[in-house]
């Protein structure tokens, strides 16, 4: 079964003064942060994806070469059509911004004073990688 992984850059903002954090050591310290209390697939109610058997969809932050990125991977029973991939991308972005991602952001800012911006302003910055499972 193939895996569809969506990845995008993350901004980290000091919540007290709205200044973006660019210190590599501080950003690397966030590497591995995961939200898996619930999955995005559990929230999926998109009519364009009704026929697809999609599982997974946790949020994971990873250091990638020179930046922090958010990743969400789904396991799919079969291949998705291009329109289904775009529907899943749109759903994932919405979840990063105001769905499950909102729970992670609220918890993280409460504990650290740092606000995570998971959904990039430029949607084209979100890449999808497909791997056969």
PETAWO-V178723 format. One record per pair of residues at least 12 apart in sequence whose ideal C-beta (glycine too) atoms are under 7 Angstrom apart, sorted by the first residue. I is the first residue (numbers start at 1). J is the second residue. D is the distance in whole Angstrom. If there is no record, write none. Layout:
I:J:D
I:J:D
//
This chain:
1:75:5
1:76:6
1:77:6
1:133:5
2:76:6
2:79:6
2:130:6
2:131:7
2:132:5
2:133:6
3:73:5
3:74:7
3:75:6
3:131:5
3:133:5
4:73:7
4:74:5
4:76:6
4:80:7
4:85:7
4:88:6
4:128:6
4:130:6
5:71:6
5:73:4
5:128:7
5:129:5
6:72:5
6:89:6
6:92:5
6:126:6
6:128:5
7:69:5
7:70:7
7:71:5
7:126:7
7:127:5
7:129:7
8:69:6
8:70:6
8:120:5
8:125:5
8:126:4
9:67:6
9:69:6
9:120:5
9:125:6
10:61:6
10:68:5
10:69:6
10:70:5
10:116:6
10:117:7
10:118:6
11:117:4
12:27:6
12:30:7
12:68:7
12:114:5
12:116:6
13:114:7
13:115:4
13:117:6
14:113:7
14:114:6
15:109:5
15:113:5
15:114:6
15:115:5
16:113:6
21:114:7
27:63:7
27:68:5
28:63:5
30:61:5
30:68:6
31:61:7
31:62:6
31:63:4
33:61:4
34:58:6
34:59:7
34:60:5
35:58:6
35:59:4
35:100:6
35:103:7
35:104:4
36:58:4
38:100:6
39:56:6
39:57:4
39:58:6
40:57:3
40:72:6
40:92:7
40:95:5
40:100:6
41:54:5
41:55:5
41:56:6
41:57:4
41:74:6
43:95:7
43:99:6
43:100:7
44:91:6
46:87:6
46:91:6
48:83:7
48:84:6
48:87:4
49:84:6
49:87:6
49:88:6
52:76:6
52:80:6
52:84:6
53:76:7
53:77:3
54:74:5
54:76:5
55:74:7
55:75:5
56:73:6
56:74:5
56:75:5
57:72:6
57:74:5
58:72:7
59:72:6
59:100:6
59:101:6
59:104:6
70:96:6
70:118:5
72:92:5
74:88:7
75:133:6
85:128:6
89:126:6
89:128:6
93:119:5
93:123:6
93:126:6
96:118:4
96:119:4
97:118:7
97:119:4
101:118:5
105:118:7
//
